[in-house]
């Protein structure tokens, strides 16, 4: 009897070790994101003052979204079923590019700049009301959706800078085809009919002058 117990305990310990190693691989995996500048897109050295801050805020939000999205587009485990469970778990817990990036930047940026700056995703028909833009941000969104790699405006109140957000394969389970079908994870919403590579919105930064 004692031998059987020892065998069961040893087997249980072995399974536990395998699970720990597997989960560690999932958690520690870090998707590589291409950060090389795109042709026609200005670089950090091209900006000064408020323009420089707006540029950096847009780049930081885009990078944050890309890193989070990478956990959906790249295998996180060599076992397909575990990979599926992991990705479904992080999605159901709202670990999504928009949910995380928008929350971080909407909480940090206005407070850190004394209320003179914000950065966020702007879309025409957002699920999240936070993603509605003011009139200038919507003008920039139109420019981006028209094919521009960047857009900027200087108004009497502030400087605006924007770059496009493009759909990836990670977006499609909830936002892809068929358009109008229920989102499988969040059925209170409908799918949008997106395809990989579609420009789905813009990250827009607004920076007012220091008083």
DATA-V633654 format. One record per backbone hydrogen bond with DSSP energy under -0.5 kcal/mol. CO is the residue of the C=O (numbers start at 0). NH is the residue of the N-H. E is the energy in kcal/mol with one decimal. If there is no record, write none. Layout:
CO	NH	E
CO	NH	E
This chain:
0	4	-2.2
1	5	-2.2
2	6	-2.2
3	7	-2.6
4	8	-2.7
5	9	-2.5
6	10	-2.5
7	11	-2.6
8	12	-2.5
9	13	-2.2
10	14	-2.4
11	15	-2.3
12	16	-2.3
13	17	-2.1
14	18	-2.5
15	19	-2.4
16	20	-2.5
17	21	-2.5
18	22	-2.8
19	23	-2.5
20	24	-2.1
21	25	-1.7
22	26	-2.9
23	27	-2.8
24	28	-1.0
37	40	-2.0
42	45	-1.8
43	46	-1.6
47	50	-1.4
47	51	-0.5
48	52	-1.9
49	53	-2.5
50	54	-2.5
51	55	-2.3
52	56	-2.4
53	57	-2.2
54	58	-2.3
55	59	-2.6
56	60	-2.3
57	61	-2.5
58	62	-2.4
59	63	-2.3
60	64	-2.5
61	65	-2.2
62	66	-2.3
63	67	-2.1
64	68	-2.8
65	69	-1.8
66	70	-0.6
67	70	-1.4
68	71	-1.8
68	72	-1.4
69	73	-1.8
77	79	-0.7
78	82	-2.5
79	83	-2.5
80	84	-2.5
81	85	-2.7
82	86	-2.3
83	87	-2.5
84	88	-2.4
85	89	-2.4
86	90	-1.9
87	91	-2.7
88	92	-1.5
89	94	-3.2
90	93	-1.9
93	95	-1.5
95	99	-2.8
96	100	-2.1
97	101	-2.1
98	102	-1.1
99	103	-2.5
100	104	-2.5
101	105	-2.3
102	106	-1.5
103	107	-2.4
104	108	-1.5
104	109	-0.5
107	111	-2.7
108	112	-1.5
109	114	-3.3
110	113	-0.9
112	115	-1.1
115	207	-3.3
117	205	-2.8
119	203	-2.9
121	201	-1.8
126	128	-0.6
127	130	-2.3
128	131	-1.7
130	122	-1.7
133	137	-2.4
134	138	-1.6
135	139	-2.2
136	140	-2.3
137	141	-2.1
138	142	-1.8
139	143	-2.6
140	144	-2.8
141	145	-1.0
142	147	-1.6
143	146	-1.9
148	163	-0.6
150	161	-2.5
152	154	-0.5
152	159	-3.2
156	208	-0.5
157	154	-3.0
158	206	-2.7
159	152	-1.7
160	204	-2.8
161	150	-1.7
162	202	-2.6
164	199	-2.3
164	200	-1.1
166	196	-3.0
167	170	-1.5
167	171	-0.7
168	171	-0.5
168	172	-0.5
170	173	-0.9
170	174	-2.2
171	175	-2.6
172	183	-0.6
174	193	-2.6
175	192	-2.0
177	180	-2.0
180	190	-3.3
185	188	-2.4
188	182	-2.5
190	179	-2.1
194	197	-2.5
197	166	-2.8
197	199	-0.8
200	164	-2.4
201	121	-3.2
201	203	-0.7
202	162	-1.6
203	119	-2.1
204	160	-2.0
205	117	-1.9
206	158	-2.8
